[in-house]
Amino acid sequence: MTPVVEEARRLLSLAKADRDAFLWLLQGAGLRPAAAYFFAQQSIEKSLKSVMIFSNLVPSRTHNLLALAAELNSVGLMTPYTPDELAILNPYAVTLRYDDEELALTSPDQACSMVEDILIWTEQRILA
């Protein structure tokens, strides 16, 4: 296995761990949703970067899902959600982790669907 494939698979493994943390935290009574959604955002970010690495692209040092998805789409790697749809999770990467204001930017069901769909899409690209 090449170093590129190893790194892509490592990021996919971390993306799955972030998904698991997200799903577990959703069950926490009284927990701020932003704490759980942080891991949804991280799972998608790592998934997108995994595909980028596998495709010999150098991921930007960013948490911006809109930018990452747009870059993938620009080279013909069409993500299951548009960059704008994925961007709904961007505030959970940093901003809302340090803010006590709760914003309902997405629902748990929508976030779960996005994470699962992106993970499936990633697996189809790097494990095939």
C-alpha positions as a Markdown table, in Angstrom:
| # | Residue | x | y | z |
|---|---|---|---|---|
| 1 | Met | 0.0 | 0.0 | 0.0 |
| 2 | Thr | 1.4 | 3.4 | -0.9 |
| 3 | Pro | 1.8 | 6.2 | 1.6 |
| 4 | Val | -1.0 | 8.2 | -0.1 |
| 5 | Val | -3.4 | 5.3 | 0.3 |
| 6 | Glu | -2.3 | 4.8 | 3.9 |
| 7 | Glu | -2.9 | 8.4 | 4.7 |
| 8 | Ala | -6.3 | 8.5 | 3.0 |
| 9 | Arg | -7.4 | 5.4 | 4.9 |
| 10 | Arg | -6.1 | 6.9 | 8.2 |
| 11 | Leu | -8.2 | 10.0 | 7.7 |
| 12 | Leu | -11.2 | 7.9 | 6.8 |
| 13 | Ser | -10.7 | 5.9 | 10.1 |
| 14 | Leu | -10.5 | 9.2 | 12.0 |
| 15 | Ala | -13.6 | 10.4 | 10.2 |
| 16 | Lys | -15.5 | 7.3 | 11.3 |
| 17 | Ala | -14.3 | 7.8 | 14.9 |
| 18 | Asp | -15.6 | 11.4 | 14.8 |
| 19 | Arg | -18.9 | 10.1 | 13.4 |
| 20 | Asp | -19.2 | 7.7 | 16.3 |
| 21 | Ala | -18.4 | 10.5 | 18.8 |
| 22 | Phe | -21.1 | 12.7 | 17.1 |
| 23 | Leu | -23.7 | 9.9 | 17.4 |
| 24 | Trp | -22.8 | 9.2 | 21.0 |
| 25 | Leu | -23.0 | 12.8 | 22.0 |
| 26 | Leu | -26.4 | 13.3 | 20.4 |
| 27 | Gln | -27.7 | 11.0 | 23.1 |
| 28 | Gly | -26.4 | 13.2 | 25.9 |
| 29 | Ala | -29.2 | 14.8 | 27.9 |
| 30 | Gly | -28.6 | 18.5 | 28.5 |
| 31 | Leu | -25.6 | 18.6 | 26.2 |
| 32 | Arg | -25.2 | 21.7 | 24.0 |
| 33 | Pro | -25.9 | 20.6 | 20.4 |
| 34 | Ala | -22.8 | 22.5 | 19.2 |
| 35 | Ala | -20.6 | 20.0 | 21.1 |
| 36 | Ala | -22.1 | 17.1 | 19.1 |
| 37 | Tyr | -22.2 | 19.0 | 15.8 |
| 38 | Phe | -18.5 | 19.8 | 16.1 |
| 39 | Phe | -17.8 | 16.1 | 15.5 |
| 40 | Ala | -20.2 | 15.9 | 12.6 |
| 41 | Gln | -18.3 | 18.8 | 11.0 |
| 42 | Gln | -15.0 | 17.1 | 11.8 |
| 43 | Ser | -16.1 | 13.8 | 10.3 |
| 44 | Ile | -17.1 | 15.4 | 7.0 |
| 45 | Glu | -13.9 | 17.5 | 6.9 |
| 46 | Lys | -11.7 | 14.5 | 7.4 |
| 47 | Ser | -13.7 | 12.5 | 4.8 |
| 48 | Leu | -13.3 | 15.3 | 2.2 |
| 49 | Lys | -9.6 | 15.6 | 2.9 |
| 50 | Ser | -9.2 | 11.8 | 2.7 |
| 51 | Val | -10.6 | 11.8 | -0.9 |
| 52 | Met | -8.4 | 14.8 | -1.7 |
| 53 | Ile | -5.3 | 13.0 | -0.6 |
| 54 | Phe | -6.3 | 9.8 | -2.4 |
| 55 | Ser | -6.8 | 11.9 | -5.5 |
| 56 | Asn | -3.3 | 13.4 | -5.2 |
| 57 | Leu | -4.7 | 16.8 | -4.2 |
| 58 | Val | -3.2 | 18.7 | -1.3 |
| 59 | Pro | -5.9 | 19.7 | 1.1 |
| 60 | Ser | -5.9 | 23.3 | 2.3 |
| 61 | Arg | -5.3 | 23.9 | 6.0 |
| 62 | Thr | -8.9 | 24.9 | 6.6 |
| 63 | His | -12.0 | 23.7 | 8.4 |
| 64 | Asn | -14.2 | 25.2 | 5.7 |
| 65 | Leu | -16.4 | 22.5 | 4.2 |
| 66 | Leu | -17.6 | 24.9 | 1.5 |
| 67 | Ala | -14.0 | 25.4 | 0.3 |
| 68 | Leu | -13.0 | 21.8 | 0.5 |
| 69 | Ala | -16.1 | 20.5 | -1.4 |
| 70 | Ala | -15.8 | 23.3 | -4.0 |
| 71 | Glu | -12.2 | 22.2 | -4.6 |
| 72 | Leu | -13.2 | 18.6 | -5.0 |
| 73 | Asn | -16.1 | 19.5 | -7.3 |
| 74 | Ser | -13.9 | 21.7 | -9.4 |
| 75 | Val | -11.8 | 18.7 | -10.4 |
| 76 | Gly | -14.9 | 16.5 | -11.1 |
| 77 | Leu | -15.2 | 14.8 | -7.8 |
| 78 | Met | -18.8 | 15.7 | -7.1 |
| 79 | Thr | -19.7 | 15.5 | -3.4 |
| 80 | Pro | -23.2 | 14.1 | -2.4 |
| 81 | Tyr | -24.1 | 17.6 | -1.1 |
| 82 | Thr | -23.3 | 20.9 | -2.6 |
| 83 | Pro | -20.6 | 23.0 | -1.0 |
| 84 | Asp | -23.3 | 25.4 | 0.2 |
| 85 | Glu | -25.2 | 22.6 | 1.8 |
| 86 | Leu | -22.1 | 21.3 | 3.7 |
| 87 | Ala | -21.2 | 24.9 | 4.8 |
| 88 | Ile | -24.1 | 24.8 | 7.2 |
| 89 | Leu | -21.8 | 22.9 | 9.6 |
| 90 | Asn | -18.9 | 25.3 | 9.2 |
| 91 | Pro | -19.8 | 27.4 | 12.3 |
| 92 | Tyr | -19.5 | 24.3 | 14.5 |
| 93 | Ala | -15.8 | 23.9 | 13.6 |
| 94 | Val | -14.7 | 26.8 | 15.7 |
| 95 | Thr | -17.2 | 29.7 | 16.2 |
| 96 | Leu | -19.9 | 27.9 | 18.1 |
| 97 | Arg | -17.5 | 25.9 | 20.2 |
| 98 | Tyr | -16.6 | 29.2 | 21.9 |
| 99 | Asp | -20.0 | 30.8 | 22.0 |
| 100 | Asp | -22.7 | 30.3 | 24.5 |
| 101 | Glu | -25.4 | 31.2 | 21.9 |
| 102 | Glu | -27.2 | 28.2 | 20.5 |
| 103 | Leu | -28.2 | 28.4 | 16.9 |
| 104 | Ala | -30.3 | 25.8 | 15.2 |
| 105 | Leu | -28.5 | 25.6 | 11.9 |
| 106 | Thr | -29.3 | 22.0 | 11.3 |
| 107 | Ser | -31.3 | 19.1 | 12.8 |
| 108 | Pro | -29.8 | 16.0 | 14.2 |
| 109 | Asp | -31.4 | 13.9 | 11.4 |
| 110 | Gln | -30.0 | 16.2 | 8.7 |
| 111 | Ala | -26.5 | 16.2 | 10.2 |
| 112 | Cys | -26.6 | 12.4 | 10.6 |
| 113 | Ser | -27.6 | 12.0 | 6.9 |
| 114 | Met | -24.9 | 14.3 | 5.8 |
| 115 | Val | -22.2 | 12.5 | 7.8 |
| 116 | Glu | -23.3 | 9.0 | 6.7 |
| 117 | Asp | -23.7 | 10.0 | 3.0 |
| 118 | Ile | -20.2 | 11.6 | 2.9 |
| 119 | Leu | -18.6 | 8.6 | 4.6 |
| 120 | Ile | -20.2 | 6.2 | 2.1 |
| 121 | Trp | -19.1 | 8.4 | -0.8 |
| 122 | Thr | -15.6 | 8.5 | 0.7 |
| 123 | Glu | -15.4 | 4.7 | 1.1 |
| 124 | Gln | -16.6 | 4.2 | -2.5 |
| 125 | Arg | -13.6 | 6.3 | -3.7 |
| 126 | Ile | -10.8 | 5.1 | -1.5 |
| 127 | Leu | -11.7 | 1.5 | -0.6 |
| 128 | Ala | -12.8 | 0.4 | -4.1 |
